[in-house]
Amino acid sequence: MRSTILFLCTFLCISVTSSCKKNKSSLPKETSFSQDEIHNSVDGLNNEVVYEVVSSELDSNDNISSSDSKKNSILSKQNADLVKKSRQQAFTDEEFPIIFFGMINTDRAFELAKKWGATHVHSYGLGKSTEADQSFFDRAAEYELKVMANLGGRYWIKQNNGVDSMRALVRHFKDHPALGFWYLFDEPDNKGFQPAELKPFYRMIHEETPNIPVAISHARSKHWYRYGQVQDMFLYNNYPVEGEEFPQSELNVWTNFAKAAMKREEKDNNIVIPVLQMFNWRAFAKKSQKKFRGFAIEKLRYPNQQELRYMSFASIALGSPGLSFFSYYRARTPRKNWPGHVLAPVLQEVKKFSNHITETKMQQITGGKNNLFLTQWVDEQSAYILLANASPNSRTIRQSLDNNLETGQLEPWGKTRKAKAALEGGRIIVEQVKPWEVLIWKVQ
């Protein structure tokens, strides 16, 4: 295992000596968020889709001048280098975050989240009151989970004393042993807030906690790409599984957004992590509705394991240093056992794979071209190949590995089926890869 500090660990150099005593809050007393205010991404998915963006537009429309962004850059040269190296680094369980959005603050919820594979938890109800938030942080510490701490950005941005009030919240929790990341805002573009409006809050957070990353989540809205200078972690969300029968769900929409989002790693020095679907759209429908999102209610479904494996491992193949999921609160409606039976086995496989490729150099062969993700991890001791079919069709794959692996025996790893596959002459050949299938091999 690496003893050196990787990029997420560099950000997470927070004190673990805090006594976790409840301090008196300097925040004004406000009513806590209700469950009705829990995030709903329905509006975000109907906005204009922007996948490929002209670079000149990105450079000119960020609402933050280039000189100002350089002066106030969130990343030191050292941290920027660590982020760039993330594609060549694998992560141990601690270093590969698995974040659950929309947690409920109960022992049972935390117990299940931990059991299913979460390392970090988030709640939309946080961010207005230190008294209300304290028990969430303390419970996370009790279950050895980290908190992606919601700071209530949408609320404080509308207040005259918003920056100072949020500062009090940051100061109260910045030394809590459960703190993992800050979560500044949820889909600001969808809600009509510009990067310049978020900048004073972002700058304040880094004045108080320069080594703790600030996350913002974005749907595939019109200007999702403009916020790189007011976030350290770019969480992109798209929830493609609705009522289509497998394999016809629009995972290609997710794929295109994922490819575009990962390009922001280099452009903005952001840590880029997907927000994957762990719910059935039926959870958002009213009881009286017969149809929702164009489908009969009874047709709406959860992602199956094939779809979850595809989105999870395709993200890893693209270089994602972690995964996040929306949301615990929605995941158990209408089937309470779905997360444990379907999601948890995928997360266990993801965590095991991230451990296997620790200290192994990553090389992306193709990142979605020709509807194929192909990545390899090779060192003197071991070699792994990950292939993901980004297509709803079965097909035969023939792809060069750029001469890094000339020949070898392909041993199926994890849940990979025993497909007819060969590595010969620096090319991998696989007969009849199934729709959205992920195949992982250890090369002998």
C-alpha positions in Angstrom: 0.0 0.0 0.0 1.1 3.5 -0.6 2.4 5.4 2.4 2.6 8.6 0.5 -0.4 10.9 0.5 -2.6 10.7 -2.5 -4.6 13.6 -3.8 -7.8 13.0 -1.8 -5.8 12.3 1.3 -4.0 15.6 0.8 -7.3 17.4 0.8 -8.4 15.4 3.8 -5.6 16.3 6.3 -8.1 17.2 9.0 -7.4 16.9 12.7 -8.7 13.7 14.4 -8.0 15.0 17.8 -11.2 17.0 18.2 -13.2 16.2 21.3 -16.4 16.6 19.3 -17.9 18.8 22.1 -21.0 20.6 21.1 -20.2 24.2 20.8 -22.7 26.9 21.1 -23.8 28.0 17.6 -23.3 31.5 16.4 -25.8 30.9 13.6 -29.3 32.4 13.8 -31.9 29.9 14.8 -33.7 28.6 11.8 -36.2 25.9 11.1 -34.6 22.6 9.9 -35.1 21.4 6.4 -38.1 19.2 6.0 -38.1 15.9 4.1 -40.2 17.6 1.5 -37.1 19.7 0.7 -35.0 16.7 -0.1 -33.3 17.1 -3.4 -35.4 16.2 -6.5 -33.6 16.2 -9.8 -36.6 15.9 -12.0 -36.4 19.5 -13.2 -32.7 19.2 -14.0 -33.2 16.3 -16.4 -35.5 18.3 -18.7 -33.1 21.1 -19.4 -31.0 21.5 -22.6 -28.4 18.8 -22.9 -24.9 20.0 -23.4 -22.2 17.3 -23.9 -19.6 18.7 -26.2 -18.7 22.3 -25.5 -16.6 24.6 -27.6 -13.5 25.4 -25.7 -13.6 29.1 -26.5 -17.1 29.3 -25.0 -15.8 27.7 -21.8 -12.9 30.2 -21.6 -15.1 33.2 -22.1 -18.2 32.5 -20.1 -17.0 31.4 -16.7 -18.0 34.8 -15.2 -14.6 34.8 -13.4 -11.6 36.5 -15.1 -8.6 34.4 -15.9 -6.3 36.6 -13.8 -8.7 36.4 -10.9 -9.1 32.6 -11.2 -5.3 32.2 -11.2 -4.9 34.5 -8.2 -7.5 32.6 -6.2 -6.9 29.1 -7.5 -8.1 26.4 -5.2 -5.2 24.2 -5.8 -1.5 24.6 -4.9 0.9 23.4 -7.6 1.5 20.3 -5.5 -2.2 19.5 -5.2 -2.8 20.2 -8.9 0.0 17.7 -9.7 -1.6 15.1 -7.5 -5.0 15.5 -9.2 -3.4 15.1 -12.6 -1.7 11.9 -11.4 -5.0 10.4 -10.3 -5.5 8.6 -13.6 -2.3 6.7 -13.0 -3.1 5.9 -9.4 -5.4 3.3 -7.9 -7.0 3.7 -4.5 -7.3 1.8 -1.4 -10.7 1.5 0.3 -10.0 4.6 2.3 -8.8 6.6 -0.7 -11.7 5.6 -3.0 -14.8 7.4 -1.6 -18.3 5.9 -2.1 -20.7 8.7 -1.2 -24.4 8.3 -0.4 -26.6 11.4 -0.9 -29.8 11.9 1.0 -29.1 10.1 4.3 -31.6 9.8 7.1 -30.1 10.6 10.6 -30.9 7.3 12.3 -28.8 4.5 13.6 -30.6 2.0 11.2 -29.9 4.2 8.2 -26.2 4.6 9.0 -25.9 0.9 9.8 -27.3 0.0 6.4 -25.3 2.5 4.5 -22.1 1.1 6.0 -23.2 -2.4 5.3 -24.0 -1.6 1.6 -20.5 -0.1 1.1 -20.7 3.7 1.8 -17.6 5.5 3.0 -19.2 9.0 3.0 -22.7 10.2 3.8 -24.6 13.4 3.0 -27.9 14.9 4.0 -29.8 17.7 2.3 -31.1 18.6 5.8 -27.7 19.9 6.9 -26.5 23.5 6.6 -28.7 25.8 8.6 -28.0 25.0 12.3 -25.0 23.6 14.1 -27.3 22.2 16.8 -29.3 20.3 14.2 -26.2 19.1 12.3 -24.2 18.0 15.3 -25.9 14.7 15.8 -25.4 13.8 12.1 -21.7 14.4 12.4 -21.4 12.5 15.7 -23.4 9.6 14.4 -21.2 9.4 11.3 -18.1 9.3 13.6 -19.7 6.5 15.6 -20.1 4.4 12.4 -16.7 5.3 11.1 -18.2 7.2 8.1 -17.1 10.5 6.7 -19.5 13.4 6.1 -19.9 15.3 2.8 -21.2 18.2 4.8 -24.1 20.1 3.1 -23.6 23.9 3.8 -27.0 25.1 2.7 -25.6 27.2 -0.1 -29.0 27.8 -1.7 -30.3 29.2 1.6 -27.3 31.3 2.7 -26.8 32.9 -0.8 -30.1 34.7 -0.4 -29.2 36.1 3.1 -27.5 39.5 3.7 -25.1 37.9 6.2 -24.8 34.6 4.3 -21.0 34.4 4.0 -20.5 35.1 7.7 -23.2 32.7 8.8 -21.8 29.9 6.7 -18.4 30.7 8.1 -19.7 30.0 11.6 -20.9 26.6 10.4 -17.6 25.8 8.8 -15.6 26.9 11.9 -17.8 24.8 14.1 -17.3 21.5 12.2 -13.9 22.0 10.5 -12.1 19.9 13.1 -14.7 17.3 13.5 -13.2 13.8 12.9 -16.1 12.8 10.6 -15.6 15.7 8.2 -14.7 14.5 4.7 -15.8 17.2 2.2 -17.8 20.3 2.1 -20.9 20.4 -0.2 -21.5 24.0 -1.2 -24.5 23.8 -3.6 -26.8 21.5 -5.4 -27.2 22.1 -9.2 -26.7 25.9 -9.2 -27.2 26.2 -12.9 -30.6 24.6 -12.7 -31.5 27.0 -9.9 -30.3 30.1 -11.7 -27.2 30.9 -9.7 -24.0 32.0 -11.4 -20.4 31.1 -10.5 -19.7 34.7 -9.4 -22.5 34.5 -6.8 -20.9 31.3 -5.3 -17.4 32.7 -5.3 -17.4 34.6 -2.0 -18.7 31.5 -0.2 -16.1 29.3 -1.9 -13.3 31.7 -1.1 -14.4 31.9 2.5 -14.4 28.1 2.9 -10.9 27.8 1.6 -9.7 30.6 3.9 -11.0 28.5 6.8 -10.1 25.1 5.5 -7.6 25.2 2.7 -7.1 21.5 2.6 -10.7 20.3 2.5 -12.3 20.0 -0.9 -15.5 21.8 -1.8 -18.0 19.8 -3.9 -20.9 20.9 -6.1 -23.2 18.6 -8.0 -24.5 19.3 -11.5 -27.2 17.9 -13.7 -26.7 17.9 -17.5 -28.0 21.4 -17.6 -27.1 24.1 -20.1 -24.1 25.7 -18.4 -23.0 22.9 -16.0 -19.4 23.4 -17.1 -19.0 27.0 -15.9 -18.4 26.3 -12.2 -14.8 24.9 -12.2 -13.3 27.8 -10.3 -15.8 27.6 -7.4 -15.5 23.9 -6.8 -12.8 21.3 -6.1 -15.0 18.3 -6.6 -17.3 18.2 -9.7 -20.1 15.7 -9.1 -22.1 15.1 -12.2 -25.5 13.4 -12.1 -27.7 11.7 -14.6 -30.3 9.0 -13.9 -31.0 7.1 -17.1 -33.0 4.1 -16.0 -36.7 4.8 -16.2 -39.3 2.4 -17.7 -37.5 0.9 -20.7 -36.9 -2.8 -20.6 -33.3 -3.9 -20.5 -31.1 -3.1 -22.4 -32.9 -0.1 -23.9 -32.4 2.4 -21.0 -30.7 5.5 -22.2 -27.3 4.7 -20.7 -25.8 6.3 -23.8 -27.0 9.6 -22.4 -25.1 8.9 -19.2 -22.1 7.8 -21.2 -21.9 11.0 -23.2 -22.2 13.2 -20.1 -19.6 11.1 -18.3 -17.1 11.6 -21.1 -17.7 15.3 -21.2 -17.6 15.7 -17.5 -14.2 13.9 -17.1 -12.6 16.4 -19.5 -13.1 19.0 -16.7 -10.4 17.2 -14.7 -7.7 18.7 -16.9 -9.5 21.9 -17.7 -10.3 22.9 -14.1 -8.1 20.7 -11.9 -11.4 19.4 -10.4 -11.8 16.0 -8.9 -14.5 14.5 -11.1 -16.9 11.9 -9.6 -20.2 10.6 -10.9 -23.5 10.6 -9.0 -25.1 7.3 -10.0 -28.7 6.2 -9.8 -29.7 4.1 -6.8 -33.5 4.7 -7.0 -36.6 3.9 -9.0 -38.3 7.0 -10.5 -41.5 5.7 -9.0 -40.2 7.1 -5.7 -40.9 10.6 -7.1 -44.4 10.0 -8.4 -47.6 10.9 -6.5 -49.8 8.0 -5.4 -52.6 9.2 -7.6 -50.4 9.2 -10.8 -50.9 6.4 -13.3 -48.0 7.6 -15.5 -44.7 9.3 -14.7 -41.9 10.4 -17.0 -43.8 9.0 -20.0 -44.2 5.5 -18.5 -46.9 3.6 -16.7 -46.0 3.6 -13.0 -45.7 -0.2 -12.9 -43.1 0.0 -15.7 -40.7 2.2 -13.8 -37.8 0.2 -12.4 -34.5 0.3 -10.6 -31.2 -0.1 -12.4 -30.3 -3.8 -12.6 -26.8 -5.2 -11.7 -25.7 -5.1 -15.3 -26.5 -1.4 -15.6 -25.0 -0.6 -12.2 -21.8 -2.5 -13.0 -21.6 -0.6 -16.3 -21.9 2.9 -14.8 -19.6 2.1 -11.9 -16.8 0.4 -13.8 -17.0 2.6 -16.8 -16.5 5.5 -14.4 -13.4 3.8 -13.1 -12.2 3.1 -16.6 -12.5 6.9 -17.3 -10.3 7.6 -14.3 -12.9 8.5 -11.6 -11.3 8.5 -8.2 -14.6 7.6 -6.4 -18.3 7.1 -6.9 -21.4 8.7 -5.4 -25.1 7.6 -5.4 -28.4 9.4 -5.2 -30.0 8.6 -2.8 -30.4 6.6 0.4 -33.8 8.3 1.1 -35.2 7.3 -2.3 -33.5 3.9 -2.7 -35.9 1.9 -0.5 -39.1 3.0 -2.4 -40.9 0.9 -3.6 -38.5 -2.0 -2.7 -36.7 -1.9 0.7 -34.5 -4.9 -0.2 -33.2 -3.5 -3.5 -30.1 -1.8 -2.2 -29.0 -4.9 -0.2 -29.7 -7.4 -3.0 -28.6 -5.4 -6.1 -26.5 -2.4 -5.2 -24.4 -3.8 -2.3 -22.8 -6.7 -4.4 -21.7 -4.2 -7.0 -20.1 -1.9 -4.5 -18.4 -4.8 -2.8 -16.9 -5.7 -6.2 -15.9 -2.1 -6.9 -14.1 -1.8 -3.5 -12.3 -5.1 -4.0 -11.2 -4.1 -7.5 -9.9 -0.7 -6.3 -7.8 -2.6 -3.7 -6.4 -5.0 -6.3 -5.1 -2.2 -8.5 -3.5 -0.2 -5.8 0.0 0.9 -6.8 -0.6 -0.2 -10.4 -0.2 2.2 -13.3 -3.4 2.9 -15.1 -3.5 3.4 -18.9 -6.7 4.2 -20.7 -6.7 2.6 -24.2 -10.0 4.0 -25.3 -12.4 6.2 -23.3 -15.6 5.6 -25.1 -14.6 5.8 -28.7 -16.6 3.3 -30.8 -18.8 2.7 -27.8 -16.0 1.0 -25.9 -14.2 1.7 -22.6 -10.9 -0.2 -22.3 -8.4 0.4 -19.6 -5.4 -1.5 -18.3 -3.4 -1.5 -15.1 0.1 -3.0 -15.4 3.1 -3.3 -13.1 5.9 -5.8 -12.6 3.7 -8.0 -10.4 0.2 -7.9 -12.0 -1.9 -6.7 -14.9 -5.6 -6.1 -15.1 -7.8 -5.3 -18.1 -11.2 -3.7 -17.8 -13.5 -3.6 -20.9 -17.0 -2.0 -20.8 -19.3 -2.3 -23.8 -21.0 1.1 -24.0 -23.8 -0.2 -26.2 -27.2 -1.8 -25.9 -26.1 -4.4 -28.6 -24.1 -7.6 -28.4 -20.9 -7.5 -30.5 -17.4 -8.8 -31.0 -14.5 -6.7 -29.9 -11.1 -6.5 -31.5 -8.9 -3.8 -30.0 -5.2 -3.0 -29.8 -3.6 -2.6 -26.4 -0.9 -0.3 -27.7 1.8 -2.9 -27.4 1.9 -2.8 -23.6 0.6 -6.4 -23.2 1.5 -8.6 -26.1 0.2 -11.9 -25.0 -1.2 -13.6 -21.9 -3.9 -15.7 -20.4 -7.1 -13.8 -19.5 -8.5 -15.0 -16.1 -12.0 -13.6 -15.4 -12.0 -11.5 -12.3 -14.9 -10.8 -9.9 -18.4 -11.2 -11.4 -17.0 -11.4 -14.9 -18.4 -14.3 -16.9 -16.2 -16.7 -18.8 -16.5 -15.1 -22.2 -14.5 -16.4 -25.2 -11.6 -13.9 -25.0 -8.0 -13.9 -26.1 -4.9 -11.6 -25.8 -2.8 -12.2 -28.9 -0.2 -10.0 -30.6 -1.0 -7.0 -28.5 -4.7 -7.2 -29.4 -7.7 -8.2 -27.2 -10.4 -10.2 -29.0 -13.7 -10.9 -27.3 -16.6 -12.8 -28.9 -20.1 -11.6 -28.3 -19.8 -9.1 -25.5 -23.3 -8.6 -24.1 -25.2 -5.2 -23.9 -23.6 -2.8 -21.3 -21.4 -5.7 -20.1 -18.3 -5.2 -18.1 -15.5 -7.7 -18.3 -12.5 -7.6 -16.1 -9.5 -10.0 -16.4 -6.3 -10.6 -14.5 -3.6 -11.3 -17.1 -1.5 -14.3 -16.3 
